[in-house]
Amino acid sequence: MKKIKKIKIKVNGKVKYLMKDYQLSDLLKILKIPLKKVAIELNEEIIDKKNINKIKIKKNDKIEIVHFIGGG
């Protein structure tokens, strides 16, 4: 029986375990986060949303997802 590899990351300060070889876009789908209404930081660097499908999540990555909230 093959053991499934999981990696440990932090999302908004909370530890999460993901399958190896996930991309940042996969994480957003799992968390049901709409791409249009967030800013994403990976290891203290702002991510260009155009590259979200090309970025692989690695062990011990720190991801911050900030939601935009409108108001008046």
TIVO-2410 file (N, C-alpha, C; in nm, 3 decimals):
# residues 72
REC num residu      c1      c2      c3 atome chaine
REC   1      M   0.084  -0.119   0.000     N      A
REC   1      M   0.000   0.000   0.000    CA      A
REC   1      M   0.088   0.125   0.000     C      A
REC   2      K   0.063   0.214  -0.092     N      A
REC   2      K   0.143   0.335  -0.106    CA      A
REC   2      K   0.094   0.443  -0.009     C      A
REC   3      K   0.189   0.502   0.062     N      A
REC   3      K   0.154   0.608   0.157    CA      A
REC   3      K   0.140   0.741   0.082     C      A
REC   4      I   0.034   0.813   0.113     N      A
REC   4      I   0.009   0.942   0.048    CA      A
REC   4      I   0.092   1.049   0.117     C      A
REC   5      K   0.169   1.122   0.036     N      A
REC   5      K   0.255   1.227   0.090    CA      A
REC   5      K   0.175   1.355   0.111     C      A
REC   6      K   0.184   1.409   0.230     N      A
REC   6      K   0.122   1.538   0.259    CA      A
REC   6      K   0.231   1.633   0.306     C      A
REC   7      I   0.209   1.760   0.278     N      A
REC   7      I   0.302   1.862   0.325    CA      A
REC   7      I   0.230   1.955   0.421     C      A
REC   8      K   0.307   2.014   0.510     N      A
REC   8      K   0.253   2.106   0.610    CA      A
REC   8      K   0.280   2.249   0.564     C      A
REC   9      I   0.174   2.330   0.564     N      A
REC   9      I   0.186   2.471   0.530    CA      A
REC   9      I   0.109   2.552   0.634     C      A
REC  10      K   0.122   2.684   0.626     N      A
REC  10      K   0.040   2.772   0.710    CA      A
REC  10      K  -0.040   2.864   0.619     C      A
REC  11      V  -0.169   2.872   0.647     N      A
REC  11      V  -0.258   2.962   0.575    CA      A
REC  11      V  -0.322   3.054   0.677     C      A
REC  12      N  -0.294   3.184   0.665     N      A
REC  12      N  -0.344   3.284   0.761    CA      A
REC  12      N  -0.316   3.241   0.905     C      A
REC  13      G  -0.196   3.188   0.927     N      A
REC  13      G  -0.151   3.153   1.061    CA      A
REC  13      G  -0.196   3.017   1.111     C      A
REC  14      K  -0.278   2.946   1.033     N      A
REC  14      K  -0.326   2.814   1.075    CA      A
REC  14      K  -0.256   2.704   0.996     C      A
REC  15      V  -0.215   2.599   1.065     N      A
REC  15      V  -0.148   2.487   1.000    CA      A
REC  15      V  -0.248   2.406   0.918     C      A
REC  16      K  -0.210   2.374   0.795     N      A
REC  16      K  -0.292   2.290   0.708    CA      A
REC  16      K  -0.201   2.185   0.645     C      A
REC  17      Y  -0.259   2.071   0.614     N      A
REC  17      Y  -0.186   1.965   0.546    CA      A
REC  17      Y  -0.248   1.945   0.409     C      A
REC  18      L  -0.163   1.949   0.306     N      A
REC  18      L  -0.209   1.934   0.169    CA      A
REC  18      L  -0.135   1.820   0.101     C      A
REC  19      M  -0.195   1.771  -0.004     N      A
REC  19      M  -0.128   1.673  -0.087    CA      A
REC  19      M  -0.007   1.740  -0.152     C      A
REC  20      K   0.098   1.663  -0.171     N      A
REC  20      K   0.216   1.713  -0.240    CA      A
REC  20      K   0.177   1.747  -0.384     C      A
REC  21      D   0.244   1.843  -0.444     N      A
REC  21      D   0.224   1.886  -0.583    CA      A
REC  21      D   0.096   1.967  -0.604     C      A
REC  22      Y   0.041   2.024  -0.499     N      A
REC  22      Y  -0.073   2.116  -0.517    CA      A
REC  22      Y  -0.021   2.250  -0.565     C      A
REC  23      Q  -0.106   2.318  -0.641     N      A
REC  23      Q  -0.073   2.452  -0.683    CA      A
REC  23      Q  -0.155   2.551  -0.602     C      A
REC  24      L  -0.113   2.675  -0.604     N      A
REC  24      L  -0.183   2.779  -0.528    CA      A
REC  24      L  -0.329   2.788  -0.571     C      A
REC  25      S  -0.355   2.772  -0.699     N      A
REC  25      S  -0.494   2.777  -0.748    CA      A
REC  25      S  -0.577   2.664  -0.688     C      A
REC  26      D  -0.516   2.546  -0.668     N      A
REC  26      D  -0.587   2.433  -0.607    CA      A
REC  26      D  -0.629   2.467  -0.464     C      A
REC  27      L  -0.539   2.532  -0.390     N      A
REC  27      L  -0.569   2.569  -0.252    CA      A
REC  27      L  -0.689   2.663  -0.246     C      A
REC  28      L  -0.691   2.762  -0.335     N      A
REC  28      L  -0.803   2.857  -0.336    CA      A
REC  28      L  -0.935   2.787  -0.368     C      A
REC  29      K  -0.931   2.689  -0.456     N      A
REC  29      K  -1.053   2.612  -0.487    CA      A
REC  29      K  -1.100   2.534  -0.365     C      A
REC  30      I  -1.007   2.470  -0.296     N      A
REC  30      I  -1.041   2.392  -0.176    CA      A
REC  30      I  -1.104   2.482  -0.070     C      A
REC  31      L  -1.045   2.600  -0.052     N      A
REC  31      L  -1.094   2.693   0.050    CA      A
REC  31      L  -1.215   2.774   0.003     C      A
REC  32      K  -1.255   2.755  -0.123     N      A
REC  32      K  -1.369   2.827  -0.184    CA      A
REC  32      K  -1.352   2.978  -0.173     C      A
REC  33      I  -1.233   3.024  -0.212     N      A
REC  33      I  -1.202   3.166  -0.206    CA      A
REC  33      I  -1.207   3.224  -0.347     C      A
REC  34      P  -1.290   3.326  -0.369     N      A
REC  34      P  -1.298   3.388  -0.502    CA      A
REC  34      P  -1.173   3.472  -0.530     C      A
REC  35      L  -1.107   3.442  -0.638     N      A
REC  35      L  -0.980   3.507  -0.672    CA      A
REC  35      L  -0.992   3.658  -0.688     C      A
REC  36      K  -1.107   3.705  -0.737     N      A
REC  36      K  -1.125   3.848  -0.764    CA      A
REC  36      K  -1.125   3.934  -0.639     C      A
REC  37      K  -1.159   3.875  -0.525     N      A
REC  37      K  -1.179   3.956  -0.405    CA      A
REC  37      K  -1.070   3.937  -0.299     C      A
REC  38      V  -0.951   3.889  -0.340     N      A
REC  38      V  -0.845   3.866  -0.243    CA      A
REC  38      V  -0.710   3.914  -0.295     C      A
REC  39      A  -0.620   3.935  -0.201     N      A
REC  39      A  -0.477   3.954  -0.230    CA      A
REC  39      A  -0.407   3.837  -0.163     C      A
REC  40      I  -0.304   3.784  -0.230     N      A
REC  40      I  -0.237   3.665  -0.180    CA      A
REC  40      I  -0.089   3.693  -0.161     C      A
REC  41      E  -0.040   3.654  -0.045     N      A
REC  41      E   0.101   3.668  -0.014    CA      A
REC  41      E   0.158   3.529   0.012     C      A
REC  42      L   0.268   3.497  -0.053     N      A
REC  42      L   0.335   3.369  -0.035    CA      A
REC  42      L   0.475   3.396   0.017     C      A
REC  43      N   0.502   3.350   0.139     N      A
REC  43      N   0.632   3.371   0.202    CA      A
REC  43      N   0.674   3.518   0.197     C      A
REC  44      E   0.581   3.604   0.235     N      A
REC  44      E   0.601   3.748   0.247    CA      A
REC  44      E   0.620   3.821   0.114     C      A
REC  45      E   0.577   3.759   0.004     N      A
REC  45      E   0.580   3.825  -0.126    CA      A
REC  45      E   0.441   3.823  -0.187     C      A
REC  46      I   0.396   3.940  -0.236     N      A
REC  46      I   0.265   3.948  -0.301    CA      A
REC  46      I   0.270   3.870  -0.433     C      A
REC  47      I   0.166   3.792  -0.456     N      A
REC  47      I   0.159   3.708  -0.576    CA      A
REC  47      I   0.079   3.779  -0.685     C      A
REC  48      D   0.132   3.777  -0.807     N      A
REC  48      D   0.058   3.825  -0.923    CA      A
REC  48      D  -0.043   3.716  -0.960     C      A
REC  49      K  -0.169   3.750  -0.959     N      A
REC  49      K  -0.275   3.650  -0.981    CA      A
REC  49      K  -0.266   3.584  -1.118     C      A
REC  50      K  -0.198   3.645  -1.213     N      A
REC  50      K  -0.181   3.585  -1.345    CA      A
REC  50      K  -0.097   3.458  -1.337     C      A
REC  51      N  -0.014   3.448  -1.234     N      A
REC  51      N   0.077   3.333  -1.220    CA      A
REC  51      N   0.026   3.226  -1.124     C      A
REC  52      I  -0.095   3.241  -1.076     N      A
REC  52      I  -0.146   3.154  -0.970    CA      A
REC  52      I  -0.151   3.006  -1.009     C      A
REC  53      N  -0.170   2.977  -1.138     N      A
REC  53      N  -0.174   2.838  -1.184    CA      A
REC  53      N  -0.035   2.777  -1.200     C      A
REC  54      K   0.068   2.860  -1.194     N      A
REC  54      K   0.206   2.813  -1.214    CA      A
REC  54      K   0.281   2.793  -1.083     C      A
REC  55      I   0.222   2.837  -0.972     N      A
REC  55      I   0.294   2.835  -0.844    CA      A
REC  55      I   0.261   2.708  -0.766     C      A
REC  56      K   0.364   2.626  -0.744     N      A
REC  56      K   0.347   2.503  -0.665    CA      A
REC  56      K   0.366   2.536  -0.517     C      A
REC  57      I   0.283   2.478  -0.435     N      A
REC  57      I   0.295   2.496  -0.291    CA      A
REC  57      I   0.400   2.397  -0.240     C      A
REC  58      K   0.492   2.450  -0.160     N      A
REC  58      K   0.599   2.367  -0.106    CA      A
REC  58      K   0.587   2.354   0.045     C      A
REC  59      K   0.653   2.253   0.099     N      A
REC  59      K   0.654   2.228   0.243    CA      A
REC  59      K   0.696   2.355   0.317     C      A
REC  60      N   0.624   2.385   0.424     N      A
REC  60      N   0.649   2.499   0.513    CA      A
REC  60      N   0.622   2.636   0.450     C      A
REC  61      D   0.552   2.641   0.337     N      A
REC  61      D   0.513   2.771   0.281    CA      A
REC  61      D   0.419   2.841   0.377     C      A
REC  62      K   0.430   2.975   0.380     N      A
REC  62      K   0.339   3.057   0.460    CA      A
REC  62      K   0.258   3.141   0.363     C      A
REC  63      I   0.127   3.120   0.367     N      A
REC  63      I   0.036   3.187   0.274    CA      A
REC  63      I  -0.060   3.275   0.354     C      A
REC  64      E  -0.070   3.400   0.313     N      A
REC  64      E  -0.166   3.492   0.372    CA      A
REC  64      E  -0.265   3.531   0.264     C      A
REC  65      I  -0.393   3.520   0.294     N      A
REC  65      I  -0.499   3.556   0.200    CA      A
REC  65      I  -0.583   3.664   0.264     C      A
REC  66      V  -0.584   3.781   0.199     N      A
REC  66      V  -0.656   3.896   0.255    CA      A
REC  66      V  -0.776   3.925   0.166     C      A
REC  67      H  -0.895   3.931   0.230     N      A
REC  67      H  -1.019   3.959   0.158    CA      A
REC  67      H  -1.043   4.110   0.152     C      A
REC  68      F  -1.088   4.157   0.035     N      A
REC  68      F  -1.128   4.296   0.022    CA      A
REC  68      F  -1.272   4.310   0.066     C      A
REC  69      I  -1.299   4.411   0.146     N      A
REC  69      I  -1.434   4.436   0.194    CA      A
REC  69      I  -1.472   4.579   0.158     C      A
REC  70      G  -1.583   4.593   0.087     N      A
REC  70      G  -1.629   4.726   0.049    CA      A
REC  70      G  -1.706   4.790   0.165     C      A
REC  71      G  -1.709   4.920   0.162     N      A
REC  71      G  -1.783   4.990   0.268    CA      A
REC  71      G  -1.799   5.135   0.230     C      A
REC  72      G  -1.860   5.208   0.319     N      A
REC  72      G  -1.883   5.348   0.282    CA      A
REC  72      G  -1.890   5.436   0.399     C      A
***
